[in-house]
Amino acid sequence: MPNMDKGFKHKFDHKDGDQNLSRRQARRFALQVLFANEFLKEDIQEVSERIADTLGNDVITFSNDIIEKTHEHQYNLDTIITSGLVDRNLDRVPLLEKVLIRMALCELLYFPDIPIEVTLNEAVDLSKEFTSIKSSRFINGILDTLVKMLEKDRKIKKDLLARLPSSKVKHQKIV
């Protein structure tokens, strides 16, 4: 797949001024690119450039990585997703939900530095933003099923830091 860093020099303006995309914004951008690519059946590079220009985004490495890896491993990701579906019919899953699940699964399998809970939370949050509460529950359920299945088969390989408990967990006082 071609290097998608070329031609992306725009900035995204948000409340802290001109900055590179946060990882959440990068995921949102990746979702838009992957959805448009799947829907329009156009070259992923062209879709990515057009959306970046439209949004005025500076596409960071994380955006490129998630787009490229999800696109590159789409067949494998779809096979795994299908195995987690009750009716084993991926064609019945709406396109946006399918793209979101692919992205999350891609993060689980190919981004060892991202904790599992972060991937799951981000996928559910994006689904709430772009779909419905019902869809977000479906995405949460299928991802939970897939994580259990993949962990059982030892297919999720996370760095030590990504496996540590979240910083949200309070340290308990030892009595």
Residue pairs with C-beta under 8 A, 6 or more apart in sequence:
1 44
1 45
1 68
1 71
1 72
2 45
3 64
4 44
4 45
4 48
4 49
4 59
4 64
4 67
4 68
5 59
5 61
5 64
7 49
7 52
8 49
8 52
8 57
8 58
8 59
9 58
10 52
10 53
10 56
10 57
10 58
11 18
11 19
11 20
11 56
11 57
11 58
12 18
12 19
12 20
12 21
12 25
12 55
12 56
12 57
12 58
13 56
14 25
20 58
20 60
21 29
21 57
21 58
21 59
21 60
21 62
21 63
23 62
23 122
24 122
24 125
25 57
26 59
26 60
26 62
26 63
26 66
27 66
27 103
27 122
27 126
28 126
28 129
29 51
29 52
29 55
29 57
29 59
29 63
30 63
30 66
30 67
30 70
30 103
31 96
31 99
31 100
31 103
31 126
31 130
32 51
32 55
33 44
33 47
33 48
33 51
33 63
33 67
34 44
34 67
34 70
34 71
34 99
34 102
34 103
35 95
35 96
35 99
36 42
36 47
36 51
37 43
37 44
37 47
37 71
38 95
38 98
38 99
39 95
40 47
44 67
44 71
48 59
48 67
51 57
52 59
57 63
65 111
66 103
66 106
66 107
66 111
69 106
69 110
69 111
70 77
70 99
70 102
70 103
70 106
73 106
73 109
73 110
74 102
77 102
77 105
77 106
77 109
78 90
78 98
78 102
80 105
80 146
80 150
81 90
81 93
81 98
81 101
81 102
81 105
81 142
81 146
82 88
82 89
82 90
83 149
84 142
84 145
84 146
84 149
85 93
85 142
90 98
93 101
94 131
94 135
96 130
96 131
96 135
97 127
97 131
97 135
97 138
97 139
100 123
100 126
100 127
100 130
100 131
100 139
101 123
101 139
101 142
101 143
101 146
103 123
104 119
104 120
104 122
104 123
104 139
104 143
105 143
105 146
107 114
107 119
107 122
108 116
108 119
108 146
108 147
108 150
108 156
109 150
109 155
109 156
111 119
112 157
112 158
112 159
112 162
113 158
113 159
113 161
113 162
114 158
114 162
115 158
115 162
115 163
115 164
115 166
116 147
116 156
116 158
116 162
117 166
119 143
120 140
120 143
120 144
120 147
123 139
123 140
123 143
124 136
124 139
124 140
124 143
127 135
127 136
127 139
127 140
128 136
131 139
147 156
150 156
